[in-house]
Each structure stands twice: as structure tokens, then as C-alpha cells.
Amino acid sequence: MSRLLLLLIVCFFFGCDPVLEESEVPQVVRDSFTTKYPGATKIEWERENKEEYEVEFFIGDNKREALFN
């Protein structure tokens, strides 16, 4: 049981990128995304590193991902 708990803690801290509020993403990055993918829905932003943002979204029924910096 303790191994399972340890595994969950490690996955939580190292395996997950927290979802950002749209307001936490720089305006220039959001504008670039909107220009490139105007029909995107169900948009979720994550911070990959200090300078890069990942966005997951849908175009119709297709799930997509893109990186912006």
C-alpha cells in the first residue's frame, strides 16, 4: 500500500503538467494560437517549461496539441 502511495505522489509531482487559466498564458501566445487555430474548442493550456506553453484542443472531433513560445 505504501508503494502505491509513493508512486501516486511521484506521478503527481513529476508526471503531470498543471492546467493553466487562460489569463496565465501571455496574450501574444494566445493571439498566435487563435490566429492559427480559429475553430478550436475545449482549450486547455499547460506550461511545458520556462518559455514554452502546450495547448490541447479540439478541431471538430479531433483532439490536437500544439506548442507555443
C-alpha positions in Angstrom: 0.0 0.0 0.0 2.8 2.4 0.8 4.4 1.8 -2.5 1.2 2.7 -4.3 1.0 5.9 -2.4 4.6 6.8 -3.2 4.0 6.0 -6.9 1.0 8.3 -6.9 2.9 11.1 -5.2 5.8 10.8 -7.8 3.4 10.8 -10.7 1.6 13.8 -9.3 4.7 15.9 -8.9 6.7 14.7 -12.0 4.2 13.3 -14.4 1.5 16.0 -14.6 1.6 19.5 -16.0 -0.9 21.6 -14.2 -3.6 23.2 -16.4 -3.3 27.0 -16.5 -6.1 29.5 -16.6 -6.2 31.3 -19.9 -5.2 34.6 -18.2 -1.9 32.9 -17.1 -0.8 32.5 -20.7 0.8 35.6 -22.3 -1.5 37.5 -24.6 0.9 37.1 -27.6 0.9 33.3 -27.2 -2.9 33.2 -27.1 -3.2 35.5 -30.1 -0.9 33.3 -32.1 -2.9 30.2 -31.2 -6.2 31.9 -32.1 -4.8 33.0 -35.4 -3.5 29.6 -36.3 -6.5 27.6 -35.0 -9.6 29.8 -35.2 -12.1 26.9 -34.8 -10.5 25.4 -31.7 -12.7 24.3 -28.8 -12.2 22.7 -25.4 -8.9 24.6 -25.0 -6.5 23.6 -22.1 -3.2 25.3 -21.6 -0.2 23.8 -19.7 3.3 25.2 -19.1 6.0 22.9 -20.5 9.0 24.9 -19.3 10.0 28.5 -18.6 9.4 29.6 -22.2 7.1 27.1 -23.8 3.3 26.5 -23.5 1.4 23.4 -24.6 -2.2 23.7 -25.6 -4.6 20.8 -26.1 -7.7 21.5 -28.0 -10.3 20.0 -30.5 -10.9 20.8 -34.1 -14.2 19.2 -34.7 -14.0 15.7 -33.2 -10.2 15.6 -33.5 -8.0 16.2 -30.5 -4.9 18.2 -31.2 -1.8 19.5 -29.3 0.5 22.4 -30.2 3.5 24.1 -28.6 4.0 27.8 -28.5 6.7 30.1 -27.1 
